[in-house]
Amino acid sequence: MSNLLTASIGRKLLMSVSGLFLILFLIVHLILNSFLLLDGCMGFETGQLFNAGVHFMGTNPLIKIIEPTLALGFVVHIVYSLILTLQNMKARGPQAYASGKKTTGVEWASLNMLPLGIAILAFLIVHIFNFYMKMKGYIAWEGGEVEFPFFGSMATGENAYALVNETFRSLPLVLLYIVGSVALAFHLAHGFWSSFQTIGWNNPIWMPRLRVISNVVAIILGGGFTVIALAQYLFF
């Protein structure tokens, strides 16, 4: 275990596995956020579908177990990303970026994973303060409780939709979310296939396919979060 934590390949493996785990979380998060736009299509009043989804996530015992695991995943991914980046910079010397950016055949995202990661981290911090801290009661907000359909009956819970809708009325915040989503897309376009390569799924048949899948995942997640933020600002 100590070798796994200290050896370069072990650190890369931990970063890759934690990254793939976080991608699964992002997919679930995007599905939940899509409820913000689907009320009318599903026959619900505005906000009911999203409030029901948030209520389900907040009351599900499994989610309460996953939350600390998710937090640990973020910490592991961020810490080992920084460690490996600093190691690579030290190994390449002071001309690392000057020489690296002249290298042909290297993805832009690959050369800029650190600044992309920093942009995503800043976006994550803002997101936590805007939503998670308020939903958990650490920061006061005037949401109130509402009723919504929940598995065939009516349930009462916090008006999470009102919080999201109010947040996305601010154009600067919407632009910040777009920048964060675009940074996430570029980060995933390289990070997804690179994680599988580190794990060992690296062969001439699957690697081209994984690169295509990486772009699809990046477009769906980055584009999805961008569309939701813009739609909330423009139409809701």
C-alpha positions in Angstrom: 0.0 0.0 0.0 2.9 2.4 0.8 4.3 1.8 -2.6 1.0 2.5 -4.2 0.9 5.9 -2.4 4.5 6.9 -3.1 5.4 5.4 -6.5 4.7 7.5 -9.5 2.6 4.7 -11.2 0.6 4.2 -8.0 -0.2 7.9 -7.8 -1.3 7.9 -11.4 -3.5 4.9 -10.8 -5.2 6.6 -7.8 -5.7 9.8 -9.8 -7.2 7.8 -12.7 -9.5 5.7 -10.6 -10.7 8.7 -8.6 -11.2 10.6 -11.8 -13.4 7.9 -13.3 -15.4 7.8 -10.1 -16.0 11.5 -10.3 -17.1 11.3 -13.9 -19.9 8.9 -12.8 -20.9 11.5 -10.2 -21.0 14.2 -12.9 -23.3 12.0 -15.0 -25.7 11.5 -12.1 -25.5 15.2 -11.3 -26.2 16.2 -14.9 -29.3 13.9 -15.0 -30.6 15.5 -11.8 -29.9 19.0 -13.2 -31.7 18.2 -16.4 -34.9 18.0 -14.3 -34.7 21.8 -14.2 -35.7 21.9 -17.8 -38.1 18.9 -18.0 -41.1 19.8 -15.8 -43.3 20.9 -18.7 -42.4 17.8 -20.8 -43.2 15.4 -17.9 -46.5 17.1 -16.9 -45.1 18.7 -13.7 -45.5 22.3 -12.5 -42.3 24.4 -12.7 -39.7 23.1 -10.2 -41.6 20.1 -9.0 -39.5 17.5 -10.8 -36.2 19.0 -9.7 -37.4 19.3 -6.1 -38.5 15.7 -6.1 -35.1 14.6 -7.4 -33.3 16.7 -4.8 -35.6 15.3 -2.1 -34.8 11.7 -3.3 -31.1 12.4 -3.2 -31.2 14.0 0.2 -33.3 11.3 1.9 -31.7 8.3 0.3 -29.5 6.4 2.8 -27.2 5.3 0.0 -26.4 8.9 -0.9 -25.5 9.6 2.7 -22.8 6.9 2.4 -21.7 8.1 -1.0 -21.3 11.7 0.0 -18.1 11.3 2.2 -16.7 8.9 -0.4 -17.3 11.5 -3.1 -15.6 14.1 -1.0 -12.6 11.8 -0.5 -12.6 11.2 -4.3 -12.3 14.9 -5.0 -9.5 15.3 -2.4 -7.5 12.3 -3.7 -7.9 13.4 -7.3 -6.8 17.0 -6.6 -3.9 16.2 -4.3 -2.4 13.5 -6.6 -2.9 15.7 -9.6 -0.9 18.5 -8.0 1.8 16.1 -6.8 2.2 14.5 -10.3 2.1 17.9 -12.0 4.8 19.3 -9.7 6.9 16.2 -10.2 6.7 16.5 -14.0 7.5 20.2 -13.9 10.6 19.5 -11.7 11.7 16.6 -14.0 11.5 18.7 -17.2 13.2 21.7 -15.7 12.6 25.4 -16.2 12.0 25.0 -19.9 9.1 22.5 -19.4 6.3 24.6 -20.8 8.3 26.4 -23.4 9.5 23.1 -24.9 6.2 21.2 -24.2 4.1 23.6 -26.1 6.2 23.3 -29.2 5.8 19.5 -29.2 3.7 18.4 -32.2 0.9 15.9 -31.8 0.1 16.7 -28.2 -3.4 17.8 -27.2 -3.9 21.3 -25.9 -5.8 19.9 -23.0 -2.9 17.6 -22.1 -0.5 20.6 -22.0 -2.9 22.6 -19.9 -4.4 20.1 -17.4 -3.1 22.1 -14.4 -4.7 25.5 -15.3 -7.9 23.6 -16.4 -7.9 21.8 -13.0 -7.4 25.1 -11.1 -10.3 26.7 -13.0 -12.5 23.7 -12.2 -11.5 23.8 -8.6 -12.4 27.5 -8.4 -15.7 26.7 -10.0 -16.3 23.8 -7.6 -15.7 26.1 -4.6 -18.2 28.7 -5.9 -20.7 25.9 -6.6 -20.4 24.5 -3.1 -21.0 27.9 -1.5 -23.9 28.7 -3.9 -25.8 25.4 -3.4 -24.4 22.7 -1.1 -23.7 25.0 1.9 -27.2 26.5 1.6 -29.0 23.2 1.1 -27.3 21.7 4.1 -28.1 24.8 6.2 -24.6 26.1 6.7 -25.5 29.3 4.9 -28.9 30.8 5.5 -31.3 31.3 2.5 -35.0 32.1 2.1 -36.1 29.1 0.2 -39.0 27.7 2.3 -40.7 24.4 1.8 -43.0 23.3 -1.0 -45.1 20.3 -1.9 -44.3 18.1 -5.0 -45.3 14.7 -6.3 -43.1 11.9 -5.0 -43.6 8.3 -6.1 -47.3 8.5 -6.4 -48.0 10.7 -3.3 -47.2 14.3 -2.2 -44.1 15.1 -0.2 -42.8 18.2 1.4 -39.2 19.5 1.1 -37.0 22.4 0.6 -37.6 24.5 -2.5 -34.3 23.7 -4.2 -35.6 24.9 -7.5 -36.0 28.4 -6.2 -32.4 28.5 -5.0 -31.1 27.4 -8.5 -33.5 29.7 -10.4 -32.5 32.7 -8.2 -28.8 31.9 -8.6 -29.0 31.7 -12.4 -30.7 35.1 -12.6 -27.2 36.6 -12.2 -25.4 36.9 -15.5 -21.9 37.0 -13.9 -22.7 33.7 -12.2 -24.1 32.2 -15.4 -20.9 33.2 -17.3 -18.8 31.7 -14.5 -20.7 28.4 -14.8 -20.2 28.4 -18.5 -16.4 29.0 -18.1 -16.3 26.2 -15.5 -18.3 23.9 -17.8 -16.0 24.6 -20.8 -12.9 24.0 -18.6 -14.5 20.7 -17.4 -15.1 19.6 -21.0 -11.5 20.2 -22.0 -10.3 18.5 -18.9 -12.5 15.4 -19.6 -11.5 15.3 -23.3 -8.0 14.3 -22.2 -8.6 12.9 -18.7 -11.1 10.2 -19.6 -9.1 8.3 -22.1 -5.9 9.0 -20.2 -7.4 7.3 -17.1 -8.1 4.1 -19.0 -4.6 4.2 -20.5 -3.1 4.4 -17.0 -5.3 1.5 -15.8 -3.8 -0.6 -18.6 -6.6 -0.5 -21.2 -4.1 0.7 -23.8 -4.1 -1.1 -27.1 -4.3 0.0 -30.7 -7.9 -1.2 -31.1 -9.5 0.4 -28.0 -7.4 3.6 -27.6 -8.8 5.4 -30.7 -12.3 4.4 -29.6 -11.7 5.7 -26.1 -10.5 9.0 -27.5 -13.8 9.4 -29.4 -15.8 8.4 -26.3 -13.8 11.0 -24.3 -14.9 13.7 -26.7 -18.5 12.5 -26.5 -18.4 12.5 -22.7 -16.8 15.9 -22.6 -19.4 17.4 -24.9 -22.3 15.9 -23.1 -21.2 16.9 -19.6 -19.6 20.3 -20.4 -22.3 21.2 -22.9 -25.1 19.9 -20.7 -24.2 22.0 -17.7 -23.7 25.0 -20.1 -27.1 24.6 -21.7 -28.9 24.2 -18.3 -27.3 27.4 -16.9 -28.1 29.4 -20.1 -31.7 28.1 -20.3 -32.4 28.9 -16.7 -31.2 32.5 -17.3 -33.0 33.0 -20.6 -36.3 31.2 -20.2 -37.1 30.5 -16.6 
